Amino acid sequence: MFTSYHYLVNTLISKVLLGTLLVGLAAPAAAHSYFFGVSELNLNTSSKHIEVIHQFTAHDIENTIAETKQINFSPEHPQYDQYIQAYFEQHFSLARNNNTVPLNWIGFEIKRGQIFAYQESKNKNFLDNLMVKNTILVDTYAKQINTVNYQDLAFTPKLEPKVKLQGSLTFNNSQRVGRIKALKSKMNNSDTKQ
């Protein structure tokens, strides 16, 4: 009886220690060493409003807000939605001729650990010569890279999409502002503008 009990306890202790060791080794592997986010700017063909979709790792945004505000911050926080909105509005903006392009906050959702935040320009607009400021997470994570993809579609008389302007801008700790600029050339489906 004592031997069976002793064996059971030793086995249980061994499994707990092994499990603890494996969790300890797996934790650094679960933390990511790359930091990137993507924002999409599209000109809505019917309303001519700029639609913005941001995609970032949710816990990176949460950790940044927690660090900045010096609070425990998680989805259970009573001001979670307000802090998320304020963060995006503070760190992403559009301007033309030194005038801010006002953006409406549409909302956000979290899917599979990613936060998707949605904004839209208040007025009719266009993408050419638009200044983009994107400082999302760049002050918290030195390796943060943000890409802003943009696209303006036109339609042919047969309602087939035709790209007028498309490209991408890259932002990091040293590059915080970029300009969308159309190249001067005849526009057709094969043109790529930056």
MDTraj code that builds the backbone (N, CA, C; nanometers):
import mdtraj as md
import numpy as np

residues = "MET PHE THR SER TYR HIS TYR LEU VAL ASN THR LEU ILE SER LYS VAL LEU LEU GLY THR LEU LEU VAL GLY LEU ALA ALA PRO ALA ALA ALA HIS SER TYR PHE PHE GLY VAL SER GLU LEU ASN LEU ASN THR SER SER LYS HIS ILE GLU VAL ILE HIS GLN PHE THR ALA HIS ASP ILE GLU ASN THR ILE ALA GLU THR LYS GLN ILE ASN PHE SER PRO GLU HIS PRO GLN TYR ASP GLN TYR ILE GLN ALA TYR PHE GLU GLN HIS PHE SER LEU ALA ARG ASN ASN ASN THR VAL PRO LEU ASN TRP ILE GLY PHE GLU ILE LYS ARG GLY GLN ILE PHE ALA TYR GLN GLU SER LYS ASN LYS ASN PHE LEU ASP ASN LEU MET VAL LYS ASN THR ILE LEU VAL ASP THR TYR ALA LYS GLN ILE ASN THR VAL ASN TYR GLN ASP LEU ALA PHE THR PRO LYS LEU GLU PRO LYS VAL LYS LEU GLN GLY SER LEU THR PHE ASN ASN SER GLN ARG VAL GLY ARG ILE LYS ALA LEU LYS SER LYS MET ASN ASN SER ASP THR LYS GLN".split()
xyz = np.array([
    [0.0827, -0.1184, 0.0000],
    [0.0000, 0.0000, 0.0000],
    [0.0875, 0.1252, 0.0000],
    [0.1865, 0.1334, 0.0879],
    [0.2750, 0.2488, 0.0958],
    [0.3496, 0.2685, -0.0357],
    [0.3931, 0.1593, -0.0959],
    [0.4669, 0.1674, -0.2209],
    [0.3790, 0.2212, -0.3328],
    [0.2562, 0.1759, -0.3427],
    [0.1636, 0.2253, -0.4446],
    [0.1356, 0.3734, -0.4234],
    [0.1142, 0.4113, -0.2997],
    [0.0876, 0.5516, -0.2674],
    [0.2098, 0.6363, -0.3013],
    [0.3279, 0.5907, -0.2639],
    [0.4516, 0.6618, -0.2902],
    [0.4742, 0.6759, -0.4414],
    [0.4502, 0.5691, -0.5133],
    [0.4636, 0.5714, -0.6590],
    [0.3671, 0.6726, -0.7210],
    [0.2415, 0.6738, -0.6758],
    [0.1401, 0.7652, -0.7271],
    [0.1797, 0.9108, -0.7012],
    [0.2277, 0.9405, -0.5818],
    [0.2692, 1.0764, -0.5472],
    [0.3890, 1.1178, -0.6320],
    [0.4879, 1.0295, -0.6449],
    [0.6057, 1.0610, -0.7268],
    [0.5674, 1.0845, -0.8724],
    [0.4778, 1.0044, -0.9239],
    [0.4320, 1.0199, -1.0614],
    [0.3599, 1.1537, -1.0788],
    [0.2737, 1.1855, -0.9837],
    [0.1993, 1.3102, -0.9901],
    [0.2946, 1.4306, -0.9829],
    [0.3900, 1.4262, -0.8911],
    [0.4875, 1.5346, -0.8777],
    [0.5704, 1.5475, -1.0054],
    [0.6111, 1.4357, -1.0614],
    [0.6892, 1.4391, -1.1857],
    [0.6100, 1.5027, -1.2985],
    [0.4828, 1.4667, -1.3101],
    [0.3995, 1.5237, -1.4164],
    [0.3786, 1.6739, -1.3964],
    [0.3566, 1.7154, -1.2715],
    [0.3384, 1.8577, -1.2437],
    [0.4665, 1.9344, -1.2762],
    [0.5807, 1.8813, -1.2356],
    [0.7077, 1.9478, -1.2641],
    [0.7344, 1.9536, -1.4140],
    [0.7084, 1.8439, -1.4828],
    [0.7272, 1.8419, -1.6276],
    [0.6338, 1.9421, -1.6956],
    [0.5091, 1.9448, -1.6506],
    [0.4126, 2.0397, -1.7067],
    [0.4555, 2.1834, -1.6823],
    [0.5024, 2.2134, -1.5631],
    [0.5498, 2.3476, -1.5302],
    [0.6696, 2.3850, -1.6164],
    [0.7615, 2.2917, -1.6336],
    [0.8790, 2.3148, -1.7164],
    [0.8380, 2.3430, -1.8610],
    [0.7465, 2.2627, -1.9143],
    [0.7022, 2.2817, -2.0524],
    [0.6311, 2.4153, -2.0713],
    [0.5481, 2.4535, -1.9745],
    [0.4800, 2.5829, -1.9832],
    [0.5830, 2.6948, -1.9778],
    [0.6814, 2.6817, -1.8910],
    [0.7870, 2.7827, -1.8804],
    [0.8666, 2.7956, -2.0083],
    [0.8904, 2.6848, -2.0753],
    [0.9639, 2.6893, -2.2016],
    [0.8772, 2.7396, -2.3165],
    [0.7472, 2.7108, -2.3098],
    [0.6574, 2.7496, -2.4183],
    [0.6194, 2.8964, -2.4115],
    [0.6206, 2.9560, -2.2937],
    [0.5774, 3.0955, -2.2797],
    [0.6580, 3.1905, -2.3684],
    [0.7915, 3.1823, -2.3676],
    [0.8643, 3.2728, -2.4575],
    [0.8338, 3.2464, -2.6046],
    [0.8062, 3.1223, -2.6392],
    [0.7740, 3.0904, -2.7785],
    [0.6388, 3.1488, -2.8169],
    [0.5455, 3.1592, -2.7187],
    [0.4140, 3.2140, -2.7471],
    [0.4201, 3.3654, -2.7656],
    [0.5113, 3.4322, -2.6972],
    [0.5282, 3.5766, -2.7155],
    [0.5918, 3.5989, -2.8515],
    [0.5380, 3.6927, -2.9259],
    [0.5909, 3.7116, -3.0619],
    [0.7050, 3.8117, -3.0617],
    [0.7941, 3.7947, -3.1565],
    [0.9103, 3.8830, -3.1670],
    [0.8975, 3.9769, -3.2864],
    [0.7885, 3.9674, -3.3583],
    [0.7623, 4.0571, -3.4698],
    [0.6392, 4.1404, -3.4348],
    [0.6393, 4.2636, -3.4783],
    [0.5303, 4.3543, -3.4483],
    [0.4917, 4.4259, -3.5771],
    [0.3714, 4.3991, -3.6246],
    [0.3269, 4.4641, -3.7472],
    [0.1764, 4.4871, -3.7418],
    [0.1333, 4.5841, -3.8156],
    [-0.0087, 4.6136, -3.8279],
    [-0.0368, 4.6596, -3.9699],
    [-0.1612, 4.6461, -4.0096],
    [-0.2020, 4.6829, -4.1444],
    [-0.3250, 4.7719, -4.1354],
    [-0.3234, 4.8769, -4.2127],
    [-0.4411, 4.9627, -4.2284],
    [-0.4737, 4.9695, -4.3770],
    [-0.6007, 4.9677, -4.4068],
    [-0.6472, 4.9749, -4.5456],
    [-0.7253, 5.1047, -4.5641],
    [-0.6903, 5.1819, -4.6671],
    [-0.7649, 5.3013, -4.7048],
    [-0.8277, 5.2749, -4.8404],
    [-0.9585, 5.2830, -4.8464],
    [-1.0283, 5.2646, -4.9727],
    [-1.1248, 5.3791, -4.9930],
    [-1.1326, 5.4276, -5.1147],
    [-1.2296, 5.5305, -5.1465],
    [-1.3570, 5.4603, -5.1920],
    [-1.4650, 5.4804, -5.1168],
    [-1.5930, 5.4204, -5.1513],
    [-1.6401, 5.4827, -5.2825],
    [-1.6651, 5.3990, -5.3828],
    [-1.6960, 5.4485, -5.5176],
    [-1.8293, 5.5226, -5.5239],
    [-1.9234, 5.4907, -5.4374],
    [-2.0524, 5.5612, -5.4449],
    [-2.0568, 5.6834, -5.3543],
    [-2.0110, 5.6718, -5.2294],
    [-2.0188, 5.7864, -5.1372],
    [-1.8993, 5.8808, -5.1491],
    [-1.7879, 5.8316, -5.2049],
    [-1.6603, 5.9060, -5.2152],
    [-1.6007, 5.9366, -5.0771],
    [-1.6411, 5.8615, -4.9767],
    [-1.5821, 5.8740, -4.8441],
    [-1.4662, 5.7753, -4.8329],
    [-1.3637, 5.8139, -4.7580],
    [-1.2506, 5.7242, -4.7343],
    [-1.2884, 5.6293, -4.6222],
    [-1.2784, 5.5002, -4.6490],
    [-1.3051, 5.3973, -4.5487],
    [-1.1713, 5.3431, -4.4989],
    [-1.1568, 5.3335, -4.3675],
    [-1.0315, 5.2904, -4.3059],
    [-1.0581, 5.1664, -4.2217],
    [-0.9769, 5.0638, -4.2425],
    [-0.9821, 4.9425, -4.1602],
    [-0.8418, 4.9181, -4.1074],
    [-0.8293, 4.9097, -3.9743],
    [-0.7016, 4.8803, -3.9100],
    [-0.7056, 4.7373, -3.8568],
    [-0.5934, 4.6658, -3.8668],
    [-0.5806, 4.5326, -3.8077],
    [-0.4492, 4.5261, -3.7308],
    [-0.4604, 4.5047, -3.5990],
    [-0.3442, 4.4960, -3.5104],
    [-0.3657, 4.3858, -3.4093],
    [-0.2578, 4.3376, -3.3487],
    [-0.2669, 4.2365, -3.2444],
    [-0.3314, 4.3004, -3.1216],
    [-0.4416, 4.2419, -3.0758],
    [-0.5201, 4.3021, -2.9672],
    [-0.4389, 4.3204, -2.8395],
    [-0.3617, 4.2180, -2.8008],
    [-0.2896, 4.2335, -2.6737],
    [-0.1788, 4.3378, -2.6823],
    [-0.1270, 4.3658, -2.8019],
    [-0.0280, 4.4732, -2.8160],
    [-0.0938, 4.6091, -2.7909],
    [-0.2137, 4.6281, -2.8451],
    [-0.2880, 4.7526, -2.8212],
    [-0.3221, 4.7641, -2.6724],
    [-0.3710, 4.6547, -2.6140],
    [-0.4074, 4.6557, -2.4722],
    [-0.2872, 4.6844, -2.3838],
    [-0.1734, 4.6208, -2.4127],
    [-0.0520, 4.6441, -2.3334],
    [-0.0046, 4.7882, -2.3451],
    [-0.0145, 4.8452, -2.4634],
    [0.0265, 4.9838, -2.4841],
    [-0.0617, 5.0791, -2.4048],
    [-0.1916, 5.0566, -2.4078],
    [-0.2834, 5.1419, -2.3316],
    [-0.2574, 5.1252, -2.1818],
    [-0.2363, 5.0019, -2.1370],
    [-0.2076, 4.9768, -1.9948],
    [-0.0810, 5.0500, -1.9518],
    [0.0218, 5.0441, -2.0345],
    [0.1489, 5.1095, -2.0025],
    [0.1340, 5.2615, -2.0024],
    [0.0656, 5.3138, -2.1030],
    [0.0479, 5.4586, -2.1150],
    [-0.0372, 5.5152, -2.0017],
    [-0.1460, 5.4479, -1.9702],
    [-0.2393, 5.4962, -1.8683],
    [-0.2014, 5.4498, -1.7266],
    [-0.1036, 5.3578, -1.7184],
    [-0.0638, 5.3007, -1.5882],
    [-0.1835, 5.2381, -1.5165],
    [-0.2551, 5.1506, -1.5903],
    [-0.3721, 5.0811, -1.5363],
    [-0.3662, 4.9348, -1.5773],
    [-0.4456, 4.8529, -1.5102],
    [-0.4691, 4.7166, -1.5569],
    [-0.5757, 4.7289, -1.6644],
    [-0.5427, 4.6869, -1.7859],
    [-0.6336, 4.7089, -1.8981],
    [-0.6618, 4.5793, -1.9699],
    [-0.7894, 4.5437, -1.9769],
    [-0.8353, 4.4236, -2.0465],
    [-0.9785, 4.4502, -2.0925],
    [-1.0379, 4.3586, -2.1682],
    [-1.1753, 4.3810, -2.2148],
    [-1.2769, 4.4020, -2.1019],
    [-1.2434, 4.3616, -1.9805],
    [-1.3346, 4.3797, -1.8675],
    [-1.3296, 4.5216, -1.8114],
    [-1.2333, 4.6021, -1.8535],
    [-1.2202, 4.7388, -1.8028],
    [-1.3454, 4.8186, -1.8406],
    [-1.4017, 4.8975, -1.7470],
    [-1.5263, 4.9701, -1.7764],
    [-1.5151, 5.0727, -1.8896],
    [-1.3945, 5.1187, -1.9201],
    [-1.3771, 5.2158, -2.0282],
    [-1.3000, 5.1558, -2.1462],
    [-1.3075, 5.0258, -2.1606],
    [-1.2326, 4.9553, -2.2651],
    [-1.2586, 5.0164, -2.4032],
    [-1.3857, 5.0263, -2.4418],
    [-1.4205, 5.0764, -2.5749],
    [-1.3719, 5.2194, -2.5957],
    [-1.3884, 5.3043, -2.4955],
    [-1.3467, 5.4440, -2.5077],
    [-1.1956, 5.4569, -2.5224],
    [-1.1194, 5.3770, -2.4461],
    [-0.9735, 5.3840, -2.4547],
    [-0.9224, 5.3326, -2.5898],
    [-0.9851, 5.2271, -2.6408],
    [-0.9464, 5.1758, -2.7738],
    [-0.9723, 5.2840, -2.8790],
    [-1.0904, 5.3430, -2.8779],
    [-1.1244, 5.4485, -2.9734],
    [-1.0272, 5.5651, -2.9622],
    [-1.0032, 5.6125, -2.8415],
    [-0.9130, 5.7269, -2.8212],
    [-0.7726, 5.6954, -2.8705],
    [-0.7260, 5.5715, -2.8484],
    [-0.5920, 5.5348, -2.8923],
    [-0.5791, 5.5452, -3.0445],
    [-0.6733, 5.4862, -3.1166],
    [-0.6666, 5.4909, -3.2635],
    [-0.6813, 5.6339, -3.3147],
    [-0.7716, 5.7113, -3.2553],
    [-0.7909, 5.8490, -3.3009],
    [-0.6677, 5.9354, -3.2742],
    [-0.5950, 5.9049, -3.1684],
    [-0.4743, 5.9818, -3.1363],
    [-0.3565, 5.9432, -3.2257],
    [-0.3497, 5.8165, -3.2674],
    [-0.2305, 5.7678, -3.3368],
    [-0.2473, 5.7454, -3.4868],
    [-0.3648, 5.7759, -3.5415],
    [-0.3843, 5.7638, -3.6859],
    [-0.4656, 5.8842, -3.7327],
    [-0.4126, 5.9546, -3.8324],
    [-0.4873, 6.0687, -3.8849],
    [-0.4544, 6.0903, -4.0316],
    [-0.5430, 6.1616, -4.0968],
    [-0.5280, 6.1982, -4.2372],
    [-0.5355, 6.3503, -4.2475],
    [-0.4610, 6.4071, -4.3422],
    [-0.4641, 6.5522, -4.3623],
    [-0.4391, 6.5842, -4.5086],
    [-0.4883, 6.7002, -4.5496],
    [-0.4628, 6.7512, -4.6843],
    [-0.4443, 6.9014, -4.6720],
    [-0.3365, 6.9528, -4.7308],
    [-0.3054, 7.0964, -4.7255],
    [-0.3039, 7.1472, -4.5807],
    [-0.2422, 7.0713, -4.4925],
    [-0.2310, 7.1042, -4.3497],
    [-0.3646, 7.1124, -4.2772],
    [-0.4705, 7.0592, -4.3368],
    [-0.6015, 7.0530, -4.2715],
    [-0.6356, 6.9075, -4.2437],
    [-0.6738, 6.8801, -4.1200],
    [-0.7112, 6.7439, -4.0825],
    [-0.8354, 6.6998, -4.1590],
    [-0.8324, 6.5775, -4.2085],
    [-0.9502, 6.5166, -4.2702],
    [-1.0246, 6.4470, -4.1562],
    [-1.1408, 6.4990, -4.1144],
    [-1.2119, 6.4397, -4.0007],
    [-1.2564, 6.2963, -4.0305],
    [-1.2354, 6.2095, -3.9313],
    [-1.2747, 6.0691, -3.9439],
    [-1.3804, 6.0358, -3.8392],
    [-1.4876, 5.9724, -3.8825],
    [-1.5880, 5.9188, -3.7900],
    [-1.5381, 5.7856, -3.7370],
    [-1.5600, 5.7602, -3.6099],
    [-1.5288, 5.6308, -3.5503],
    [-1.6495, 5.5420, -3.5719],
    [-1.6304, 5.4311, -3.6435],
    [-1.7388, 5.3373, -3.6699],
    [-1.7468, 5.2326, -3.5591],
    [-1.6307, 5.1843, -3.5144],
    [-1.6277, 5.0846, -3.4069],
    [-1.5114, 4.9903, -3.4256],
    [-1.5130, 4.8828, -3.3461],
    [-1.4076, 4.7826, -3.3567],
    [-1.4631, 4.6480, -3.3130],
    [-1.3887, 4.5442, -3.3496],
    [-1.4204, 4.4076, -3.3066],
    [-1.2898, 4.3321, -3.2900],
    [-1.2956, 4.2277, -3.2088],
    [-1.1773, 4.1438, -3.1878],
    [-1.2103, 4.0043, -3.2389],
    [-1.1250, 3.9560, -3.3293],
    [-1.1396, 3.8225, -3.3876],
    [-1.0050, 3.7524, -3.3814],
    [-1.0024, 3.6333, -3.3241],
    [-0.8816, 3.5499, -3.3191],
    [-0.7578, 3.6287, -3.2745],
    [-0.7743, 3.7111, -3.1711],
    [-0.6615, 3.7845, -3.1160],
    [-0.6225, 3.9092, -3.1925],
    [-0.6976, 3.9416, -3.2964],
    [-0.6708, 4.0619, -3.3762],
    [-0.7819, 4.1638, -3.3519],
    [-0.7426, 4.2894, -3.3415],
    [-0.8427, 4.3954, -3.3301],
    [-0.8604, 4.4577, -3.4678],
    [-0.9844, 4.4707, -3.5092],
    [-1.0202, 4.5360, -3.6347],
    [-1.0938, 4.6641, -3.5976],
    [-1.0372, 4.7784, -3.6319],
    [-1.0976, 4.9073, -3.6001],
    [-1.1393, 4.9743, -3.7301],
    [-1.2555, 5.0410, -3.7267],
    [-1.3144, 5.0965, -3.8486],
    [-1.3381, 5.2477, -3.8328],
    [-1.2966, 5.3226, -3.9349],
    [-1.3186, 5.4660, -3.9407],
    [-1.3631, 5.5028, -4.0806],
    [-1.4221, 5.6223, -4.0954],
    [-1.4647, 5.6695, -4.2270],
    [-1.4590, 5.8216, -4.2279],
    [-1.4148, 5.8781, -4.3400],
    [-1.4099, 6.0246, -4.3497],
    [-1.5525, 6.0800, -4.3438],
    [-1.5642, 6.1979, -4.2833],
    [-1.6966, 6.2596, -4.2672],
    [-1.7489, 6.3186, -4.3966],
    [-1.6573, 6.3599, -4.4843],
    [-1.6959, 6.4282, -4.6075],
    [-1.6425, 6.3528, -4.7289],
    [-1.6938, 6.3906, -4.8450],
    [-1.6397, 6.3351, -4.9694],
    [-1.4924, 6.3719, -4.9767],
    [-1.4134, 6.2825, -5.0334],
    [-1.2702, 6.3030, -5.0334],
    [-1.2073, 6.2298, -5.1505],
    [-1.0759, 6.2345, -5.1585],
    [-0.9992, 6.1590, -5.2569],
    [-0.8647, 6.1258, -5.1939],
    [-0.7926, 6.0301, -5.2501],
    [-0.6694, 5.9813, -5.1884],
    [-0.5442, 6.0566, -5.2331],
    [-0.5432, 6.1076, -5.3553],
    [-0.4222, 6.1728, -5.4060],
    [-0.3830, 6.2913, -5.3179],
    [-0.2545, 6.2994, -5.2857],
    [-0.1959, 6.4075, -5.2070],
    [-0.2430, 6.4072, -5.0612],
    [-0.2853, 6.2938, -5.0131],
    [-0.3310, 6.2789, -4.8748],
    [-0.2112, 6.2480, -4.7861],
    [-0.1979, 6.3194, -4.6758],
    [-0.0933, 6.2925, -4.5769],
    [-0.1498, 6.1941, -4.4737],
    [-0.0720, 6.0911, -4.4453],
    [-0.1136, 5.9882, -4.3505],
    [-0.0158, 5.9884, -4.2338],
    [-0.0685, 5.9995, -4.1118],
    [0.0135, 5.9867, -3.9909],
    [-0.0278, 5.8561, -3.9238],
    [0.0700, 5.7687, -3.9014],
    [0.0418, 5.6403, -3.8370],
    [0.1504, 5.6136, -3.7331],
    [0.1168, 5.6348, -3.6063],
    [0.2106, 5.6081, -3.4965],
    [0.1574, 5.4971, -3.4062],
    [0.0700, 5.4140, -3.4588],
    [0.0109, 5.3061, -3.3792],
    [0.1219, 5.2104, -3.3354],
    [0.1395, 5.1981, -3.2075],
    [0.2322, 5.1065, -3.1390],
    [0.3807, 5.1371, -3.1579],
    [0.4180, 5.2354, -3.2378],
    [0.5608, 5.2562, -3.2664],
    [0.6385, 5.3097, -3.1467],
    [0.5709, 5.3740, -3.0522],
    [0.6409, 5.4232, -2.9338],
    [0.6600, 5.3132, -2.8296],
    [0.5771, 5.2108, -2.8336],
    [0.5859, 5.1012, -2.7366],
    [0.6786, 4.9904, -2.7842],
    [0.6721, 4.9572, -2.9117],
    [0.7487, 4.8459, -2.9657],
    [0.8476, 4.8977, -3.0710],
    [0.9738, 4.8909, -3.0399],
    [1.0783, 4.9447, -3.1284],
    [1.0771, 4.8792, -3.2663],
    [1.0344, 4.7532, -3.2736],
    [1.0341, 4.6809, -3.4017],
    [0.9006, 4.6910, -3.4753],
    [0.8074, 4.7723, -3.4268],
    [0.6758, 4.7831, -3.4892],
    [0.6870, 4.8379, -3.6311],
    [0.6229, 4.7692, -3.7249],
    [0.6133, 4.8125, -3.8642],
    [0.4645, 4.8201, -3.8989],
    [0.4220, 4.9331, -3.9497],
    [0.2832, 4.9514, -3.9914],
    [0.2795, 4.9750, -4.1419],
    [0.1911, 4.9062, -4.2074],
    [0.1713, 4.9238, -4.3506],
    [0.0323, 4.9814, -4.3736],
    [0.0253, 5.0832, -4.4558],
    [-0.1032, 5.1390, -4.4973],
    [-0.1165, 5.1122, -4.6463],
    [-0.2109, 5.0266, -4.6812],
    [-0.2427, 4.9993, -4.8214],
    [-0.3566, 5.0912, -4.8614],
    [-0.3494, 5.1462, -4.9825],
    [-0.4559, 5.2350, -5.0271],
    [-0.4972, 5.1993, -5.1687],
    [-0.6247, 5.2282, -5.1970],
    [-0.6785, 5.1958, -5.3291],
    [-0.7972, 5.2852, -5.3597],
    [-0.7990, 5.3350, -5.4797],
    [-0.9102, 5.4145, -5.5317],
    [-0.9511, 5.3483, -5.6628],
    [-1.0713, 5.2958, -5.6668],
    [-1.1203, 5.2296, -5.7869],
    [-1.2125, 5.3219, -5.8644],
    [-1.2071, 5.3123, -5.9926],
    [-1.3048, 5.3767, -6.0808],
    [-1.3734, 5.2635, -6.1558],
    [-1.4836, 5.2924, -6.2183],
    [-1.5531, 5.1896, -6.2942],
    [-1.5686, 5.2323, -6.4397],
    [-1.5484, 5.1357, -6.5277],
    [-1.5659, 5.1602, -6.6699],
    [-1.7159, 5.1702, -6.6981],
    [-1.7547, 5.2146, -6.8166],
    [-1.8985, 5.2191, -6.8498],
    [-1.9671, 5.0826, -6.8360],
    [-1.8902, 4.9745, -6.8469],
    [-1.9469, 4.8393, -6.8307],
    [-1.9449, 4.7953, -6.6834],
    [-1.9191, 4.8891, -6.5908],
    [-1.9141, 4.8636, -6.4464],
    [-1.8057, 4.7651, -6.4054],
    [-1.6990, 4.7610, -6.4821],
    [-1.5836, 4.6796, -6.4447],
    [-1.4879, 4.7674, -6.3646],
    [-1.4355, 4.7161, -6.2523],
    [-1.3450, 4.7993, -6.1724],
    [-1.2152, 4.8305, -6.2463],
    [-1.1700, 4.9514, -6.2315],
    [-1.0459, 4.9962, -6.2924],
    [-0.9686, 5.0709, -6.1835],
    [-0.8477, 5.0294, -6.1559],
    [-0.7684, 5.0913, -6.0508],
    [-0.7207, 5.2284, -6.0970],
    [-0.7534, 5.3320, -6.0176],
    [-0.7058, 5.4666, -6.0464],
    [-0.5777, 5.4956, -5.9686],
    [-0.5749, 5.4499, -5.8454],
    [-0.4630, 5.4805, -5.7574],
    [-0.4515, 5.3706, -5.6543],
    [-0.3334, 5.3122, -5.6420],
    [-0.3129, 5.2113, -5.5380],
    [-0.1661, 5.2050, -5.5016],
    [-0.1398, 5.1552, -5.3819],
    [-0.0032, 5.1412, -5.3357],
    [-0.0006, 5.1178, -5.1863],
    [0.1149, 5.1392, -5.1272],
    [0.1268, 5.1217, -4.9830],
    [0.2334, 5.2157, -4.9280],
    [0.2185, 5.2472, -4.8017],
    [0.3144, 5.3275, -4.7271],
    [0.3575, 5.2462, -4.6066],
    [0.4826, 5.2618, -4.5657],
    [0.5342, 5.1896, -4.4494],
    [0.5723, 5.2897, -4.3412],
    [0.5349, 5.2568, -4.2172],
    [0.5600, 5.3428, -4.1026],
    [0.6317, 5.2638, -3.9938],
    [0.7184, 5.3327, -3.9212],
    [0.7858, 5.2726, -3.8051],
    [0.8231, 5.3858, -3.7103],
    [0.9136, 5.3579, -3.6173],
    [0.9500, 5.4574, -3.5174],
    [1.0140, 5.5815, -3.5785],
    [1.0824, 5.5666, -3.6904],
    [1.1464, 5.6827, -3.7521],
    [1.0663, 5.7404, -3.8691],
    [0.9767, 5.6641, -3.9267],
    [0.8918, 5.7110, -4.0373],
    [0.7476, 5.7121, -3.9879],
    [0.6953, 5.8298, -3.9540],
    [0.5636, 5.8414, -3.8921],
    [0.4585, 5.9043, -3.9816],
    [0.5031, 5.9720, -4.0882],
    [0.4117, 6.0408, -4.1780],
    [0.4492, 6.0064, -4.3216],
    [0.3496, 5.9857, -4.4053],
    [0.3736, 5.9580, -4.5466],
    [0.2676, 6.0253, -4.6321],
    [0.2981, 6.0413, -4.7606],
    [0.2051, 6.1065, -4.8525],
    [0.1660, 6.0092, -4.9628],
    [0.0374, 6.0040, -4.9909],
    [-0.0126, 5.9297, -5.1062],
    [-0.0022, 6.0229, -5.2253],
    [0.0708, 5.9807, -5.3258],
    [0.0954, 6.0673, -5.4416],
    [0.0753, 5.9860, -5.5682],
    [-0.0095, 6.0353, -5.6553],
    [-0.0308, 5.9698, -5.7845],
    [0.0813, 6.0080, -5.8797],
    [0.1263, 5.9129, -5.9548],
    [0.2241, 5.9403, -6.0600],
    [0.1492, 5.9987, -6.1785],
    [0.2094, 6.0909, -6.2455],
    [0.1452, 6.1531, -6.3616],
    [0.1692, 6.0659, -6.4843],
    [0.0675, 5.9920, -6.5211],
    [0.0748, 5.9101, -6.6419],
    [-0.0667, 5.8713, -6.6810],
    [-0.0799, 5.8167, -6.8005],
    [-0.2101, 5.7691, -6.8440],
    [-0.2495, 5.6528, -6.7551],
    [-0.3696, 5.6595, -6.6971],
    [-0.4126, 5.5558, -6.6045],
    [-0.4814, 5.4440, -6.6797],
    [-0.4354, 5.3212, -6.6496],
    [-0.5044, 5.2031, -6.7003],
    [-0.4907, 5.0933, -6.5975],
    [-0.5445, 4.9779, -6.6249],
    [-0.5463, 4.8692, -6.5267],
    [-0.4078, 4.8242, -6.4835],
    [-0.3060, 4.8462, -6.5637],
    [-0.1741, 4.7981, -6.5271],
    [-0.0924, 4.9013, -6.4494],
    [-0.1428, 5.0260, -6.4373],
    [-0.0685, 5.1288, -6.3641],
    [-0.0723, 5.1018, -6.2135],
    [0.0388, 5.1180, -6.1500],
    [0.0455, 5.1122, -6.0042],
    [0.0976, 5.2477, -5.9577],
    [0.0243, 5.3112, -5.8712],
    [0.0585, 5.4451, -5.8243],
    [0.1073, 5.4395, -5.6814],
    [0.2052, 5.5244, -5.6501],
    [0.2518, 5.5369, -5.5114],
    [0.2749, 5.6803, -5.4770],
])
top = md.Topology()
chain = top.add_chain()
for i, resn in enumerate(residues, 1):
    res = top.add_residue(resn, chain, resSeq=i)
    for name in ("N", "CA", "C"):
        top.add_atom(name, md.element.get_by_symbol(name[0]), res)
traj = md.Trajectory(xyz[None], top)
